[in-house]
């Protein structure tokens, strides 16, 4: 094993522990930026593509992409608004109620959310009378959050910004990060910034897609350049310990195809709950600290690809019309992995008014309003936002009642 690892043609340095002992997980080829939705007038401009591949560190077992894109190119102007998802709004409201109760937050508390988007979550703290502040690097989205009454700093988060905010406003009782932890290339700077801002008895609560779910359910489309990391719990214990913090509790969540909610604190501030050992034991039993666990993932993704290509070819030959639903980042990864075969999709329907009228990355499939799915009535719609399947199918009941059917592409192709 050691000889195989050390003799890899391309050894990659782990961004967490610094090891150069690595193993390949999956290679999705050259891909455009998943949220770079073009306007029709942009078609003549260059559309760069970047390698999209994942390796796992063979020392700390952290999965991460091989090549990063500077965050300023990814997030300074952004088109994902969390408020367009009813499921996300409900999830945020329930989470805030839970945090307020468990941490006993009130008017003298201070809550910080990193990557607070349009204020969809923090507005619940505002309504509860709990002082809060958001960090959101996308200027266009930060402005919307402010319009919604949520104080928002438009900047990237790290040790430097954390130190400045600590000097200005003091430390936080609660620091939240929903679907942002995996986005920060310098993960030591990110966690170090959190440690800098946290009160001695404060909590950190991060939510992120769980790497075990990604592997077990073949969710390779959650891989895109914004997601630098694909976390299991195993490599996070030493990462947080490196910055004087304990992970004291974890919860499994169904959202986004399976997420982990992680609770951390200053070292020794909380008793470590049984959920941590239970999750680590489960990961150990699954084999996350061995090469074999990752080797089958690429083969399973290849089968998803070939099955969807075959389906599209079959429908085209039969004269059936196929579109897609959800101009999501995961959809961009999937469609560009499929390649030319995906060009047969007539359009992509989406609820977000910020996406409508634009074109999908790479393949330039037109994006239309969600209402157009029932109006244009294709025979099939490939559900690119499978993580919100029940919500979408409920909203699109008219399309389904008229005979339209949704295609869920993974973990294996199913039609509903």
N, C-alpha and C positions, 0 to 999 in steps of 0.2 A: 504493500500500500504506500509506504513512505517513498519508495523509489518511483512509483507511478506518479505520485503527486509532484515530487521535485523535478521530474523530467518532462513535465507538461511543456509543450512548445510555447505557450503564452502563460506565464505565471502572473497573477494579478495580486496587488497588495490590498489587504483588507483595510477598509476605511475606519474600522473600529479598533482592532487590536494590532494592526500593522504587519501581520503575518503575510508571507508571500506563498504559503502552501495553499493551493486552491484547486478546485475541481469544477469542470463545466457543468451547468445545469440545463440550459436551453439557449438556442440561438434562433432569433426570430427575423434575422436578416437586417437589411437597411430599411429603416422606417422613418417617415416624416414625423414631425412633432404632433402628438395625438390631439392636441387642442388648437392646432393652428388651422382654423377653419377659414378658407379663403373666400374673398368676395369675388364675384364674376370678373371684375375689372383687374384682379390680381393674377389672372391665369398666365399672363405673359412674363411674370416675374419668377426668379429662381425659387424653387421649393426644396430646401436642403433636406437630405436624409442622413440619418446617423445610425451606427451599429446599435442593435438592440439585442443584447445577450446578457445572461445571468450566470454568475459563478457563485460558489459557496466556499467560504473560508474553511479550510480543513483543520484549523485550530479552534476557533470560537464558534464555527458553524453558522455564520451570518451570511444569508443570501443577499447579493447585491449586483447591480448592473455593471458591466465592464467599462462603459463609456458614459460620462455625464455631459449634460448640456448646462451651461451657466444658468443659474436660477433667474437671473435678470431677463434672460431670453424666454423663459417659460412663464413667468408669473407677473411681470410688470403690467401687462394688459391681458386680462383673462376673461374667458367667456363662460365659465361655470359658475352659476348662481345657485346656491343650495336651496333657496326658497321656492324653486320651481318643482321640488319634489315634496308631495304631501307626506310621504313616508319619512323623509328627513326632518320635516317640521315637527311631526309627531314624536319622532325619536329624540329630538333635541329638547322638546318640552318635558318629556318624561325624565330624561337624564338630569335636567336642571332641578326638577322637583326632588329627585333622589339626592343630588349633591347638596342642596340647601338643607334637607332634613338630616342627612348623615353627618355633614360637617358643621351643622348648626350655624349656618351663615345668616347674617343680618346686616343692618345699616352700618355697622362698624367693621364689616369684613371687606376684603378686596379680592376680586376675581380677575384673572387674566386669561384670555384665550389667544392662542397662537394660531394664525391663519383663520381669522374669525369670519372670513367671507363677507356676506352682506348683512351680518348681524342676526342671522336666522336663529342662532342659539343664545347669544348674549342678550337679546331683547327680552328673553324670559327672566333674566336676572334684573334687568332694568324694571320690569313690571313688578318684580318681587321686592324692589327697594334695596337690592344688594349692589353696592358700587362695583363697577367692572370696566375693563378696558380691553380692546381688541388690537392685535397686531395683524395687519393685512397688507401684503406688499403690492397687490394690484390696485393701482390708483382708482380705476373706474369702479371697482367693487367697494373699495373703502369709502368712496363718496356716497354710494348707495346706503352703506351701513350708517354713516353719519346722518343722512336724511331720515333714517329710521330711528334716530335718537340714541345710537350706540357710539360712545366715544371710541375713536379708532386711530391708531398710529399707522401711517402708511410707510412701513419699512420691514426689512427682513429681520428675523429674530436670531440672536446669537449672544455670546458672552458680552460683547461690546454694548449692544443695545440694552441687554438685561441690566448691566451695571449702571448705565445712564438712567434707566427707568427706576431702579432701586434708589438711586440718589435723589431722584425727583419725587417719587411717590411712595417709597418704602417697599417692603416685601409683601408677597401675596399669601393669602390663606389657601387659595386654590388656583392651580395653573392647569388649564385644559388645552388639549391638542387633539382635535378630531381629524383624522386623515391628513395629517401634516408631518408626523414624525418620520415617515418613510421618505419624505420629499427633501429633507435637509442633507446635502452631500457630506458636510462636515458634522457627523453625528456626535463627535466628542464636544465640539463647540456648542451644538444645540443643547445637549444634556447638561453641559457645564453652565450654560446660560440659565437653564431652569434651576439648577442648584443655587446659583447666585441670587435668584429672585425669591426663592421659597422661604417662608417663615420657618423657624425651628420646629413648629408643630404643624406646618402646612402639608397639603397633599398635592401631588401631581397625578392627573388622570389623563391618560392617552388612550385613544381608540385608533385602531388601524386594522386593515385586512390581515388575517392571520395566515402566516406562511404554511401552516399545516393544512388549512382548508384549501389553499391554492394548489398544493401538491395532491392532496387526496381527491379533490373534485376537478382536477385538470383545468384550473382557472388561469390559464396562461395569458388570457387577454387582460388580466389586471396588471400585466407588465407593460410599462411604457416609460418614457424618459423622465417623467416627473417623479416616478416611484424609484428612487435609488435603491431602496431596501425592501426585503420581503421577510418580515420578522417572524421567527418563532421565539418562544420565551428563553430558550437555552442561551443564546448569545447576549441577551439583554441583561442577565444577572451580572456578569462581569463589567458590562458597559456602565451601568448605573453605579456599581460599586467603585469604579474608577473615579467617580465624581462625588464620593461620600454619600451615596444614597442606597436605600434598600427598596426593592420591589416587595411589597408586603401583601398584595392581593391581586388576583386576576379573575376576570369573568369572561365567559364565552357569549358572544352576541350573534344573532342570525343576520344582522344587517350587512350589506355588501358581499353577500355570498359566504359570510362567516368571518367575524371580526373578534379581536381580543381587546378587552378593556383592562388596562394596566394601571395599578395604583402604586405610587412610589412616595417616599418620604425621606427626610434627612436620616442618616444612619442611626438606628436605635430608637427613633421616635415612635414607631409603632411595632407591635408584635407581628411577626410574619405569620400570615394565616395559612391553614392547610392547603388552600387552593394553589399556592405556589408550588409546593412539593408535588401535589397531585398532577399538575400540568407538566412539570418537568419529568415526572415518572412516565406519564403518557407519551411524551415526546421521545424519551429514551426507548420505550418499548416499540414505538413506531420505527425507530432507527434514524432519527434526525442527525445523529452524530456518526453516520456511516455513509459511504459513497453510494451504496446500492439504492438508498431511499430516493436519491435525486436522479439516478440514471434512467429510470423508467418514465420519468415525467416527459421528456422530449418525445419519446415514442408515442405516448398517449396523445400529446398535442398534435403530432403528425396525423394520427387517425382522425381527430376532430376535423382537421384541415381537409383531408381527402374525402371524408364523408360529406362535408358541406359543399365541396367542389362538385362531387358526384350528384348531389341533390339539385344544385343550380343547373347543371348540365341537363339533367333529366327533365326538369320543369321547362327549360328553354326548348328542348326538343318536342315536348308535349304541347307547346304553345301556351303555357301558363305564365301568368305575370307574377313577378316577385319583387317586393320592395323590402324595406327594413324599418325598424322603429328604434329610435334612440341614438342621436348623434353624439355618442359618448366617447370618451378616450379609449375605453376598452373595446368599443366598436371599431375604432380606427386601427387598433392593433390587430384585431381579428381579420378585418377586411384586407388590410395590407399584407398580412401573412398569407391569406388566400390568394391575393394577387389579381390577375386579369379576370379570373372567373367571377369575381365580385362586381365587375363592371356591368353585369347584366341586371343588377338591381336598378329599378326605375327611379327610386328616390328614397330618402330617409325622412321619416316623420319625427317631429320633436316638439315638445311643449314650450321650450325656451324661445322667447321672441328674440333673444340675442343671437341665436343660431340660425333661425329661419332666414332664407334668402342667401345663405352662404353655401359653400361646397365642402365636402368631406376631404380630409387630408389625403394626398396621394392619388386617390381614385377620382376625386372631383364629382362625387355623386351629389345632386342637388338636395338641399335640406328644406323641407316644407313644414307647415304647421301640423300639429297632431290631428286636427280636424280633417285634413286632406286624406288621411288613411281610409276613412269611411267613404269619403267623396269619390276618390279614385278607385277604391275597392280592388286592389290586387288580390290574386288568389291566395298568396302567402305573404307574410311579413316576418322577416328574420328579426328576432327580438335581441337587439344588441345590448339592451339594459336588462338582462335576465335577472339581475339582482333585485329589480323592482317588478318582477313578472306579475304578481297578483294585482298590484296597483294599476299597472298598464292595462291588463286584460279587463279589469273592472271599468276603467275609463273608456276603453274601446269596445264596450259591449255591443254597440250598434254595428261595428265592423264585423264582429264575430257572429252576430245574429243574422247578418246577410250572407254568411258563408265563408267569410275570411278566416284564415287560420294562422296562428303564430308558430314560428319555428324556433325552438330553443336549441342553440347549437352545441351546448356543452353541459355536463361532462360527456354526454353522448346526444346525438341529434334526436329530438323528439318533436312531435307536432301536436299542438293543442288548439 
